[in-house]
Amino acid sequence: MSTALRVTGIQKSFASNRVLHGIDFDLAAGEVTVLMGANGAGKSTLVKILSGVHAHDSGLMSLFGEPFAPATPSDAMEKGVVTVHQSINEGVVPDLDIASNLLLETLASGASGFWLNRSAMRSKAAELAKTVGLHASPDTPVHELSLADRQLVSIARAMAYEPRVLILDEPTSSLSAMEADRLFDLIDSLRAQGVAILYISHRMSDIKRLADRIVSMRDGKISGVFKDAPLNLSGAVNAMLGRVVDETIISANTGQVPAISLRGITLTPGTRPFDLTVTEGEVVAITGLVGSGKSALANVLFGLAQPVTGSMQLGQQDYRPRTPGDAIAAGVFLCPRDRTSNAIVPDFNLAHNLTLPFLRKYSRFSWLNQSSEQTHSESVIQQLSVVCQSAEDNIGTLSGGNQQKIVVGRWLAEPSNVLILDEPFQGVDIQARRDIGEQLRNSAEHRATIVLVSELDEALEVADRILVLAEHTLVGEHFNHDVDMDRLLAEVASANKVMASEVTGHHSHA
């Protein structure tokens, strides 16, 4: 394999904080290199240097034997190095339609001429969208798309550059299994064409499917390179973390006191009603494919939407929140899925982001008690092992995984009756997932905890009970002890063939 991109001795500091300590690695043409690293290891900084967002302080880079030092992202893309960033908002312009997003650089350069040929634009955009399995009309504004479709727009936009080096940062985090399979087929095709691919992920299923080679990073350095078949996945994880990771073993609990009960709930018209009860001290994971109804259920519980039919009780009291404010007042909290759009305030520091929904608790006569806020914030940061300098850091300086810890920590740290977490492990590494899961279970005694996840290993690591949602109704239930994985996988993958009547046992309790 010829070398597409070579990185030698790359160093980068922000003020006195050195982030990269002499990075050396190669990307081979026609090969998928998976980059693994704990949150805060320096992966994002390295990617931003490769894609022209940041300049490196020292070291050399070459692209197919020629010196490579992109001054801007456009410069990198023109040279053939194209990046799909983890933050979807960095790859799309929400107020423009799909066609304009996919051909944005052509429009900005003026290459399309004085008059826009909308018909030709739509045709070209449709071709690009087809490569990633995006079926929405090219005239659809991006802000009207689901998170998954926005991700597909971002990936399709990258394809418009005919990349020689393609960098994909957690590209499947918002995709369904079917959409991820389409992406994998596209990657296979690009690999066969000789494109060098740098694939950043913590998902073992992605890594097993794609990797020709694995590079592990830790503390701003390359800590391991694994290229001999079969690839040593456990060795790569240990190199990433600097130690052996123990398996998480859950001792499943069943509570007795109902915390929240749903009866005859219909989330959308024409779907099968279902019942659900979650008890105090219980952690319930609800899994299912993208579009199965997980977020719709979260919206109903948090007052963002109303059920079509059915009733809810919080303890022994009727519960029907009309707004998120009603839900929070009743002690029902939601940690949302899309942290960039719905969870963090980019201009705030960590302390303000942690206490934002609960400022009254840290205020007296409309004055914020900064000492109290600081003490609380430092406690959360310590408990979740957030990598930062202090609670005064701007949240934008943190890696995506450490931002996710702040978002989850905000809701974990306050007492609640019901805590709902929508994809709380999205974009976090294995150790961060364990940190969050441990805190989630350790603090669960006096509340009901509902965790919405797409990955089954995440459900198995954290839950007392696992429920499967499909077509906006419950179709399966499993206690987290000797789980029948064949049945669980069948319910998730072939949900339309599994009838709700098959749910056994705890569905009277559930």
C-alpha positions as CSV (number, residue, x, y, z in Angstrom):
1,M,0.0,0.0,0.0
2,S,1.3,3.5,-0.9
3,T,1.4,6.1,1.8
4,A,-1.4,8.8,1.3
5,L,-0.8,11.0,4.4
6,R,2.3,11.0,6.6
7,V,2.4,12.8,10.0
8,T,5.8,13.2,11.7
9,G,6.5,14.8,15.1
10,I,3.3,16.9,15.2
11,Q,3.0,19.0,18.3
12,K,0.3,21.5,19.4
13,S,-0.3,23.6,22.5
14,F,-3.1,25.9,23.5
15,A,-1.5,28.6,25.8
16,S,0.4,26.5,28.4
17,N,-1.6,23.3,27.7
18,R,0.3,20.9,25.4
19,V,-2.3,18.8,23.7
20,L,-0.2,16.8,21.1
21,H,3.3,15.5,22.0
22,G,5.0,14.5,18.8
23,I,2.4,12.5,16.8
24,D,3.8,10.0,14.2
25,F,1.6,7.9,11.9
26,D,0.7,7.1,8.3
27,L,-2.5,6.6,6.4
28,A,-2.2,4.1,3.5
29,A,-4.2,4.5,0.3
30,G,-7.0,1.9,0.0
31,E,-7.0,1.2,3.7
32,V,-9.2,2.1,6.7
33,T,-7.3,3.2,9.7
34,V,-9.3,3.3,12.9
35,L,-8.2,6.0,15.4
36,M,-9.1,5.2,19.0
37,G,-8.5,7.4,22.0
38,A,-10.1,8.3,25.3
39,N,-12.0,11.6,25.6
40,G,-9.3,14.3,25.9
41,A,-6.6,12.2,24.3
42,G,-6.1,14.8,21.5
43,K,-8.0,13.1,18.6
44,S,-10.1,16.2,17.8
45,T,-7.1,18.5,17.8
46,L,-5.3,16.1,15.5
47,V,-8.2,16.0,13.1
48,K,-8.5,19.8,13.1
49,I,-4.9,20.1,12.2
50,L,-5.3,17.6,9.3
51,S,-8.4,19.4,8.1
52,G,-6.9,23.0,8.3
53,V,-8.9,24.3,11.3
54,H,-5.7,24.6,13.4
55,A,-2.1,25.1,12.5
56,H,0.4,22.7,14.2
57,D,3.3,24.2,16.2
58,S,6.0,21.9,14.9
59,G,6.4,18.7,12.9
60,L,5.8,17.8,9.3
61,M,3.0,16.5,7.1
62,S,3.0,15.2,3.6
63,L,0.2,14.2,1.2
64,F,1.2,11.7,-1.5
65,G,4.8,12.7,-1.0
66,E,4.2,16.5,-1.3
67,P,4.4,18.9,1.7
68,F,1.0,19.4,3.3
69,A,0.1,22.2,5.7
70,P,-3.5,23.4,5.0
71,A,-4.1,27.0,6.0
72,T,-7.9,26.6,6.0
73,P,-10.5,23.8,5.8
74,S,-11.2,24.9,2.1
75,D,-7.4,24.5,1.4
76,A,-7.5,21.0,2.9
77,M,-10.5,20.0,0.9
78,E,-9.1,21.4,-2.4
79,K,-6.0,19.2,-1.8
80,G,-8.3,16.2,-1.3
81,V,-8.4,15.9,2.5
82,V,-12.1,15.9,3.5
83,T,-13.5,15.7,7.0
84,V,-16.9,14.8,8.4
85,H,-16.8,16.1,11.9
86,Q,-18.5,14.6,14.9
87,S,-20.6,17.7,15.5
88,I,-23.2,17.6,12.7
89,N,-23.7,21.3,12.8
90,E,-20.1,21.7,11.6
91,G,-21.0,19.9,8.4
92,V,-24.3,21.5,7.4
93,V,-26.0,24.9,7.2
94,P,-29.4,24.3,8.8
95,D,-31.2,27.2,7.1
96,L,-30.3,26.1,3.5
97,D,-31.9,23.2,1.6
98,I,-30.2,19.9,0.9
99,A,-29.2,20.8,-2.6
100,S,-27.5,24.1,-1.5
101,N,-25.7,22.3,1.3
102,L,-24.4,19.6,-1.0
103,L,-23.1,22.1,-3.6
104,L,-22.3,24.9,-1.1
105,E,-18.6,25.3,-2.2
106,T,-19.6,25.5,-5.9
107,L,-22.1,28.2,-5.1
108,A,-19.6,30.1,-2.9
109,S,-16.9,30.0,-5.5
110,G,-19.1,31.4,-8.2
111,A,-18.3,28.5,-10.5
112,S,-22.0,28.0,-11.1
113,G,-22.1,31.4,-13.0
114,F,-24.3,34.4,-12.5
115,W,-27.5,32.5,-12.9
116,L,-28.3,29.5,-10.8
117,N,-29.6,26.4,-12.7
118,R,-31.8,24.9,-10.0
119,S,-32.7,21.9,-12.1
120,A,-29.1,21.0,-12.6
121,M,-28.3,21.6,-8.9
122,R,-31.2,19.4,-7.8
123,S,-30.1,16.6,-10.2
124,K,-26.5,16.8,-9.0
125,A,-27.6,16.9,-5.4
126,A,-29.9,13.9,-5.9
127,E,-26.9,11.9,-7.3
128,L,-24.8,12.8,-4.2
129,A,-27.6,12.0,-1.8
130,K,-28.2,8.6,-3.4
131,T,-24.6,7.6,-2.7
132,V,-25.4,7.6,1.1
133,G,-29.0,6.5,0.9
134,L,-30.5,9.9,1.6
135,H,-34.0,9.9,0.1
136,A,-35.4,13.3,1.1
137,S,-36.2,15.9,-1.6
138,P,-33.2,18.1,-2.5
139,D,-35.5,21.1,-1.7
140,T,-36.0,20.2,1.9
141,P,-34.4,22.6,4.4
142,V,-31.8,20.8,6.5
143,H,-33.3,22.1,9.8
144,E,-36.4,20.0,9.0
145,L,-34.4,16.8,8.8
146,S,-33.9,14.2,11.5
147,L,-30.4,14.1,13.2
148,A,-29.6,10.9,11.2
149,D,-30.5,12.6,7.8
150,R,-28.4,15.7,8.7
151,Q,-25.5,13.3,9.3
152,L,-26.1,11.8,5.9
153,V,-26.1,15.3,4.3
154,S,-22.8,15.9,5.9
155,I,-21.3,12.7,4.6
156,A,-22.8,13.3,1.1
157,R,-21.3,16.8,1.1
158,A,-17.9,15.2,1.7
159,M,-18.4,12.9,-1.3
160,A,-18.8,16.0,-3.6
161,Y,-15.1,16.6,-3.2
162,E,-14.1,13.2,-4.5
163,P,-11.7,12.9,-1.5
164,R,-8.3,11.2,-1.6
165,V,-8.2,11.2,2.2
166,L,-11.5,10.9,4.0
167,I,-11.7,11.5,7.8
168,L,-14.9,10.3,9.5
169,D,-15.3,11.3,13.2
170,E,-18.0,9.1,14.9
171,P,-20.1,9.0,11.7
172,T,-22.6,6.4,12.9
173,S,-23.5,8.0,16.2
174,S,-26.8,9.2,14.8
175,L,-27.5,6.5,12.2
176,S,-29.8,3.5,12.2
177,A,-28.3,0.0,11.5
178,M,-29.6,0.2,7.9
179,E,-28.1,3.7,7.3
180,A,-24.8,2.5,8.9
181,D,-24.7,-0.5,6.6
182,R,-25.1,1.9,3.6
183,L,-22.2,4.0,4.9
184,F,-20.1,0.9,5.4
185,D,-20.8,-0.1,1.8
186,L,-19.7,3.3,0.6
187,I,-16.5,3.1,2.7
188,D,-15.8,-0.3,1.1
189,S,-16.2,1.3,-2.3
190,L,-13.9,4.2,-1.5
191,R,-11.3,1.8,-0.1
192,A,-11.4,-0.2,-3.3
193,Q,-10.8,3.0,-5.3
194,G,-7.7,3.7,-3.3
195,V,-9.0,6.4,-0.9
196,A,-7.2,6.5,2.5
197,I,-9.8,6.6,5.3
198,L,-9.2,7.7,8.9
199,Y,-12.2,6.4,10.9
200,I,-12.6,7.6,14.5
201,S,-14.9,5.6,16.6
202,H,-15.5,3.9,20.0
203,R,-18.1,1.4,18.6
204,M,-16.7,-2.1,18.6
205,S,-19.2,-3.2,15.9
206,D,-17.9,-0.4,13.5
207,I,-14.3,-1.3,14.2
208,K,-14.7,-5.0,13.7
209,R,-16.5,-4.4,10.4
210,L,-14.1,-1.8,8.9
211,A,-10.6,-1.7,10.4
212,D,-7.6,-2.7,8.4
213,R,-5.4,-1.1,11.1
214,I,-6.0,0.4,14.6
215,V,-4.0,3.4,16.0
216,S,-4.5,4.1,19.7
217,M,-3.9,7.5,21.3
218,R,-3.4,8.4,24.9
219,D,-2.5,11.8,26.5
220,G,-1.6,13.4,23.2
221,K,0.7,10.5,22.0
222,I,0.4,7.4,19.9
223,S,0.2,4.6,22.4
224,G,-0.2,1.6,20.1
225,V,-0.5,0.5,16.4
226,F,-2.2,-2.7,15.6
227,K,-2.1,-4.1,12.0
228,D,-1.6,-7.8,12.2
229,A,-4.7,-9.9,11.5
230,P,-6.7,-10.7,13.4
231,L,-6.6,-7.2,14.9
232,N,-6.1,-7.2,18.7
233,L,-9.1,-5.1,19.8
234,S,-8.6,-5.7,23.5
235,G,-4.9,-4.7,23.1
236,A,-6.0,-1.5,21.3
237,V,-8.5,-0.6,24.1
238,N,-5.8,-1.3,26.8
239,A,-3.3,0.9,24.9
240,M,-5.9,3.7,24.6
241,L,-6.6,3.6,28.4
242,G,-3.2,2.6,29.7
243,R,-4.6,-0.3,31.6
244,V,-6.8,-3.4,31.3
245,V,-10.5,-2.8,31.3
246,D,-12.6,-5.1,33.5
247,E,-15.9,-6.4,32.3
248,T,-18.9,-4.7,33.9
249,I,-21.1,-7.1,35.7
250,I,-24.6,-5.9,36.7
251,S,-26.5,-7.3,39.7
252,A,-30.0,-6.7,38.4
253,N,-32.4,-5.1,40.9
254,T,-36.2,-5.0,40.9
255,G,-37.9,-2.3,42.9
256,Q,-41.2,-2.5,44.6
257,V,-42.5,1.1,44.7
258,P,-43.8,2.4,41.3
259,A,-42.2,5.7,40.5
260,I,-43.9,6.3,37.1
261,S,-46.6,4.3,35.4
262,L,-48.0,4.5,31.9
263,R,-51.3,2.9,31.0
264,G,-52.7,2.5,27.4
265,I,-50.1,4.9,26.0
266,T,-50.2,5.5,22.3
267,L,-47.3,7.7,21.0
268,T,-48.5,8.1,17.4
269,P,-51.9,7.5,15.8
270,G,-52.6,3.9,14.7
271,T,-49.9,2.3,16.8
272,R,-50.4,-0.3,19.5
273,P,-51.0,1.0,23.0
274,F,-48.6,-0.2,25.7
275,D,-48.2,-0.1,29.5
276,L,-45.0,0.7,31.4
277,T,-44.0,0.9,35.0
278,V,-40.6,1.8,36.3
279,T,-40.0,1.5,40.1
280,E,-37.8,3.5,42.5
281,G,-34.2,2.4,42.4
282,E,-34.6,0.7,39.0
283,V,-32.6,1.4,35.9
284,V,-34.5,0.5,32.7
285,A,-32.8,0.7,29.3
286,I,-35.1,1.1,26.3
287,T,-33.5,0.1,23.0
288,G,-34.5,0.0,19.4
289,L,-33.6,1.1,16.0
290,V,-33.6,4.8,15.0
291,G,-37.3,5.8,14.5
292,S,-38.6,3.1,16.9
293,G,-40.1,5.8,19.1
294,K,-37.5,6.2,21.9
295,S,-37.3,10.0,21.5
296,A,-41.1,10.2,21.1
297,L,-41.5,8.5,24.4
298,A,-39.0,10.8,26.1
299,N,-40.8,13.8,24.7
300,V,-44.1,12.6,26.2
301,L,-42.6,12.0,29.6
302,F,-40.9,15.4,29.6
303,G,-43.9,17.4,28.4
304,L,-42.6,18.2,24.9
305,A,-45.4,16.2,23.4
306,Q,-48.8,14.8,24.4
307,P,-49.7,11.1,24.1
308,V,-52.5,10.2,21.6
309,T,-54.2,8.0,24.2
310,G,-53.5,6.8,27.7
311,S,-52.7,8.1,31.1
312,M,-49.6,8.5,33.3
313,Q,-49.0,8.5,37.1
314,L,-46.1,9.8,39.0
315,G,-46.1,7.8,42.2
316,Q,-49.8,7.9,43.1
317,Q,-50.6,11.2,41.4
318,D,-51.9,11.8,37.9
319,Y,-49.1,13.2,35.7
320,R,-49.7,15.0,32.4
321,P,-47.0,17.7,31.9
322,R,-47.8,20.3,29.3
323,T,-44.3,21.8,29.2
324,P,-40.8,20.8,30.2
325,G,-41.2,23.3,33.1
326,D,-44.1,21.2,34.4
327,A,-42.0,18.1,34.2
328,I,-39.0,19.6,36.0
329,A,-41.3,21.0,38.7
330,A,-42.6,17.4,39.2
331,G,-39.0,16.1,39.4
332,V,-38.9,14.5,35.9
333,F,-35.7,15.4,34.2
334,L,-34.5,14.7,30.6
335,C,-30.9,14.7,29.5
336,P,-31.4,15.3,25.7
337,R,-29.8,13.4,22.8
338,D,-28.3,16.3,20.8
339,R,-26.0,18.1,23.2
340,T,-24.9,20.7,20.6
341,S,-28.4,21.9,19.9
342,N,-30.3,21.2,23.1
343,A,-28.0,20.8,26.0
344,I,-25.0,23.1,26.2
345,V,-24.6,26.9,26.1
346,P,-21.3,27.4,24.2
347,D,-20.5,30.7,25.7
348,F,-20.9,29.5,29.3
349,N,-18.3,28.0,31.5
350,L,-18.6,24.5,33.0
351,A,-20.1,25.7,36.3
352,H,-22.9,27.8,34.5
353,N,-23.7,24.9,32.2
354,L,-24.0,22.5,35.2
355,T,-26.3,24.6,37.2
356,L,-28.3,26.3,34.5
357,P,-31.7,24.6,35.1
358,F,-31.4,25.0,38.9
359,L,-30.1,28.6,39.3
360,R,-32.8,29.3,42.0
361,K,-31.1,26.7,44.2
362,Y,-27.8,28.5,43.9
363,S,-29.2,32.0,44.3
364,R,-30.4,34.3,47.1
365,F,-32.6,37.3,46.4
366,S,-31.8,37.1,42.7
367,W,-28.0,37.0,43.4
368,L,-26.1,34.0,42.3
369,N,-24.0,32.4,45.1
370,Q,-20.9,31.7,43.1
371,S,-19.2,29.9,45.9
372,S,-22.0,27.4,46.2
373,E,-22.2,27.0,42.4
374,Q,-18.4,26.4,42.3
375,T,-18.4,23.8,45.0
376,H,-21.2,21.9,43.4
377,S,-19.6,22.0,40.0
378,E,-16.2,20.9,41.2
379,S,-17.9,17.9,42.9
380,V,-19.6,16.8,39.7
381,I,-16.4,17.3,37.7
382,Q,-14.5,15.1,40.1
383,Q,-17.2,12.4,40.3
384,L,-17.4,12.0,36.5
385,S,-13.6,12.4,35.9
386,V,-14.1,15.3,33.5
387,V,-10.8,16.3,31.9
388,C,-10.5,20.1,32.4
389,Q,-8.5,22.7,34.2
390,S,-11.3,24.0,36.4
391,A,-15.0,24.7,36.5
392,E,-14.2,28.1,35.1
393,D,-13.2,26.6,31.7
394,N,-15.4,27.4,28.8
395,I,-17.3,24.3,27.8
396,G,-16.2,24.7,24.2
397,T,-12.6,23.9,25.2
398,L,-13.6,20.4,26.2
399,S,-13.6,17.3,24.0
400,G,-17.0,16.0,22.9
401,G,-16.9,13.2,25.4
402,N,-16.1,15.5,28.3
403,Q,-18.9,17.9,27.2
404,Q,-21.2,14.9,27.3
405,K,-20.1,14.1,30.9
406,I,-21.1,17.7,31.9
407,V,-24.5,17.4,30.2
408,V,-25.2,14.1,32.0
409,G,-23.7,15.3,35.3
410,R,-26.0,18.3,35.3
411,W,-29.1,16.1,35.7
412,L,-27.4,13.3,37.8
413,A,-26.3,15.7,40.5
414,E,-29.8,16.9,41.4
415,P,-32.5,14.8,43.2
416,S,-35.3,13.7,40.9
417,N,-38.3,11.4,40.8
418,V,-37.6,10.2,37.2
419,L,-34.4,10.7,35.2
420,I,-34.6,10.1,31.4
421,L,-31.3,10.0,29.5
422,D,-31.5,9.9,25.7
423,E,-28.3,8.3,24.3
424,P,-26.1,9.5,27.2
425,F,-23.1,7.6,25.9
426,Q,-23.1,9.1,22.5
427,G,-19.5,10.0,21.5
428,V,-17.8,8.9,24.7
429,D,-15.1,6.4,25.1
430,I,-15.3,3.1,26.9
431,Q,-13.9,4.5,30.2
432,A,-16.2,7.5,30.1
433,R,-19.1,5.2,29.5
434,R,-18.1,3.2,32.6
435,D,-17.7,6.4,34.6
436,I,-21.2,7.7,33.6
437,G,-22.8,4.3,34.1
438,E,-21.3,3.9,37.5
439,Q,-22.5,7.3,38.7
440,L,-25.9,6.6,37.2
441,R,-26.4,3.3,39.1
442,N,-24.8,4.6,42.3
443,S,-27.3,7.5,42.5
444,A,-30.4,5.6,41.3
445,E,-31.8,4.5,44.7
446,H,-34.5,7.1,45.2
447,R,-35.6,7.6,41.6
448,A,-36.7,5.8,38.4
449,T,-34.0,5.9,35.7
450,I,-34.8,5.4,32.0
451,V,-31.9,5.2,29.6
452,L,-32.6,5.3,25.9
453,V,-29.8,3.6,23.9
454,S,-29.2,2.2,20.4
455,E,-26.2,0.0,21.3
456,L,-27.1,-3.3,23.1
457,D,-23.7,-3.4,24.9
458,E,-24.6,0.0,26.5
459,A,-27.9,-1.4,27.7
460,L,-26.3,-4.5,29.2
461,E,-23.7,-2.5,31.0
462,V,-26.1,-0.2,32.9
463,A,-29.6,-1.6,33.1
464,D,-31.6,-3.8,35.5
465,R,-34.1,-4.4,32.8
466,I,-34.0,-4.0,29.0
467,L,-37.1,-3.2,27.0
468,V,-37.3,-3.2,23.2
469,L,-39.3,-0.5,21.4
470,A,-40.4,-0.8,17.8
471,E,-42.9,1.0,15.7
472,H,-43.7,3.2,18.7
473,T,-44.7,0.3,21.0
474,L,-43.0,-2.1,23.4
475,V,-42.3,-5.5,21.8
476,G,-39.8,-7.1,24.2
477,E,-38.6,-7.3,27.8
478,H,-35.5,-8.8,29.4
479,F,-34.1,-8.9,33.0
480,N,-30.4,-8.3,32.8
481,H,-29.4,-11.8,33.9
482,D,-28.5,-14.5,31.4
483,V,-30.2,-12.5,28.7
484,D,-31.4,-14.4,25.7
485,M,-29.3,-12.4,23.1
486,D,-30.8,-14.3,20.1
487,R,-34.3,-13.2,21.1
488,L,-33.2,-9.7,22.0
489,L,-31.4,-9.2,18.7
490,A,-34.4,-10.7,16.8
491,E,-36.7,-8.2,18.5
492,V,-34.5,-5.3,17.6
493,A,-33.6,-6.3,14.1
494,S,-36.9,-7.9,13.0
495,A,-39.3,-5.8,15.2
496,N,-42.1,-5.8,12.7
497,K,-42.4,-9.6,13.1
498,V,-42.5,-9.5,16.9
499,M,-45.9,-8.8,18.3
500,A,-46.4,-6.9,21.5
501,S,-48.4,-9.9,22.8
502,E,-45.1,-11.8,23.1
503,V,-43.9,-9.5,25.9
504,T,-43.8,-11.7,29.0
505,G,-43.7,-11.5,32.8
506,H,-43.0,-8.0,33.9
507,H,-45.2,-6.3,31.4
508,S,-47.9,-6.1,34.0
509,H,-45.1,-4.4,36.1
510,A,-43.9,-2.9,32.9
